[in-house]
Amino acid sequence: MILAILFIVTVLYFRHGLFGQIEPFIKRWLESGKRAMQLAPSRQMPPAKALLQLDALDLRAGSVEILNDLSRTIERPGIYCMIGPNGAGKTTTFNAITGELRAHSGTIRVFGDDLSKPDPRLLTKSGLGRKFQIPNVFENLTIGENIAIALWTGRAGWRDLIRLAPLDWTSPVLQELVRRFEFLGERNRTVGDLSHGQRQVLDLAMVLCTEPRLILLDEPCAGLSLAETEQVIETIRWATDLFNATTLVIEHDMALVQTLADHVFVLHNGHLLAEGTVEDIQCNAAVQSVYAEGTK
């Protein structure tokens, strides 16, 4: 872990010219077309005992209860959408799963492991990938450097880091993503020059390059054009099938939910109000009442 951190810091230092005398050499080396890309090592992940289990989760912020006795188990791969009014607890649920927030009571199990003390590093290594609503990318780095960081996850050993081998890694998943989104192949392009939609796609690509088994996506199509949205939806389906993954998507756009979801969860005031197919949810009187209240 320490070596990985030192390696990343060193690359960032080179990129920003803090080692001015060496930077020109490093830059020429990074941008050289003579370096052959190499396949990244396969992800080695322990077998999953279960996918995701939430049992009686309670989470408060001061006197405000954000999650209220939230329970649900997802046992099968597929695409699940989580919907609900603003403040229903959707993003908080993701934060509890990944350890950003600590539940006051209840249990969380991911891949069969009890997460009484969630460790984001171990979760990622075990096969969890998360995309935030706002693209979580390194704007001062290039597309290639951002993707390289994703490819290191769960793969790079200390020998690889010493040899700088991860800078030349690629993977079949990355190659397919570049085919789908051509701009991802512009490795030397600075992320700060990308449009919002391209940053959203890059962020999604970085998550998928880790080849996760549990994928958490918070409004992955927010701010995208219709064409970009269609591409992202198809890519989510492709990745879910390829990894035999469980994909849990927070979404407000019901048209997108109809297109994407195998199963829908509805949250309201921090608890599970309803679940089922899109058709089940559309006909649910309790759900209709909650959304009708939100339009008043």
ABEGO torsion letter per residue (X at the ends): XAAAAAAAAAAAAAAAGABAAAAAAAAAAAABAABBBBBBBBBBBBBBABABBBBGBBBBBEABBABBGBBBBBABBEBBBBBEBBGAGAAAAAAAAAGABBBABEBBBBGGBBBABBBAAAAAAAGBBBBBABBBBBAABBAAAAAAAAAABGABBAAAAAAGAAAABBBAAAAAAAAABAAAABAABBAAABBAAAAAAAAAAAAAAAGBABBBBBGAABGBBAAAAAAAAAAAAAAAAAAGBBBBBBBABAAAAAAABABBBBBBGGBBABBEBAAAAAABAAAAAAAAAAAX
